[in-house]
Amino acid sequence: MQRVNRKALGVVFPAACVAVVLTACGAGKPSSSTLSQTSSSHSASQQAQAASASGKTPGQSLKGRAEADAAAILRSFVVPPGGRRLAGPPKTPGGWLASPQSSLGSTSAVDEATFWEAPGEPQAVLAWEQARLIPRFTLGDADFGPPSWDRGFQLAPAGGLTDRELVVEVVSVGDGQTGIRVDAQVGWQPPRPPGDMVPSAARAVTIAEVPGAMARNKRPPAPVTITDPAKVRRLVALIDGLPLSTFPNGASCPVLLGDGLSMTFRARSAGPALAIAVTGQACAGAIVFTVSGKQGPSLTDSSPPTDQILAIAGLPWKLA
């Protein structure tokens, strides 16, 4: 899944970021209540990880499992010395903690949040938290301020959950106090619908180049139709093996400038289209997929499969 950052999307415009090396800064000696909370949080985190790693609970949907996992991950947060829980986000200039600084950017994800306030400078508070969450978590993405700093702490995928992360964001709220937003973000990969596949009658594939926005006066090669049974099967398997895209509709994404490919699957070389897959023409690397004239959910891959398509088909095309 693609993580979306509010600063990158231009939702807020903070001062220039500076790199900060987080060290385990001292924040005072923890109270006995804090030590108790730390111990119980550690136990809750271990139980959550063991439960998630064991696989899915019978009768529980992926969303339900994600919600349960997020709640358990949220309990892993270790309350800093002198910290207190808030009913909602503290008031800060620009409303920095009202929404997460970064999110999974997925239609198949849950986000559970709590809010806290603790004495100390934001960087010291975040460093104190980082020292206590590692090595149970691995370090994820970070965003350095001012005015806000955040750090992700990741768990390995488990039981069908593809993304599992605790995100801690801190910002000064004045009077020597730091406001803290804690998000547990968990995502999953939804299965493709049964009808969202290349029809089994496909025996030919016509491949054509789709020039990108940077193509000026470029003459693409003539379309090529593949009828070799082994190659057709591999091309069908490639498209049928792609997962659904979970990138939200309408979300900002980079402008697509490169060339793409269209693949038209047919029962025979000159027959009507059974399915069409087009790469390089949709947001966040998604692949537009149409079956029997009806566009279905977009597909995705960690990288556009254009090179694989050309290699299977044996085409020497060079895409921009």
Stockholm file with secondary structure:
# STOCKHOLM 1.0

chainA/1-320         MQRVNRKALGVVFPAACVAVVLTACGAGKPSSSTLSQTSSSHSASQQAQAASASGKTPGQSLKGRAEADAAAILRSFVVPPGGRRLAGPPKTPGGWLASPQSSLGSTSAVDEATFWEAPGEPQAVLAWEQARLIPRFTLGDADFGPPSWDRGFQLAPAGGLTDRELVVEVVSVGDGQTGIRVDAQVGWQPPRPPGDMVPSAARAVTIAEVPGAMARNKRPPAPVTITDPAKVRRLVALIDGLPLSTFPNGASCPVLLGDGLSMTFRARSAGPALAIAVTGQACAGAIVFTVSGKQGPSLTDSSPPTDQILAIAGLPWKLA
#=GR chainA/1-320 SS CCCEEHHHHTSCCCSCCCCCCCCCCCCCCCCHHHHHHHHHHHHHHHHHHHHHHTCCCTTCCHHHHHHHHHHHHHTTCCCCTTCEEESSCCCCTTCTTSSCSEECCCSSEEEEEEEEEEESCHHHHHHHHHHHHTTTSEEEEEECCSSEEEEEEEECCBTTEEEEEEEEEEEEEETTEEEEEEEEEEEECCCCCTTSSCCTTCCEEEEEEECCTTCCSCCCCCCEEECCHHHHHHHHHHHHTCCBCCCCTTCCCCCCCSCEEEEEEESSTTSCEEEEEECSSSGGGCBEEEETTEECCCBCCSSCTHHHHHHHHTCCCCCC
#=GC SS_cons         CCCEEHHHHTSCCCSCCCCCCCCCCCCCCCCHHHHHHHHHHHHHHHHHHHHHHTCCCTTCCHHHHHHHHHHHHHTTCCCCTTCEEESSCCCCTTCTTSSCSEECCCSSEEEEEEEEEEESCHHHHHHHHHHHHTTTSEEEEEECCSSEEEEEEEECCBTTEEEEEEEEEEEEEETTEEEEEEEEEEEECCCCCTTSSCCTTCCEEEEEEECCTTCCSCCCCCCEEECCHHHHHHHHHHHHTCCBCCCCTTCCCCCCCSCEEEEEEESSTTSCEEEEEECSSSGGGCBEEEETTEECCCBCCSSCTHHHHHHHHTCCCCCC
//
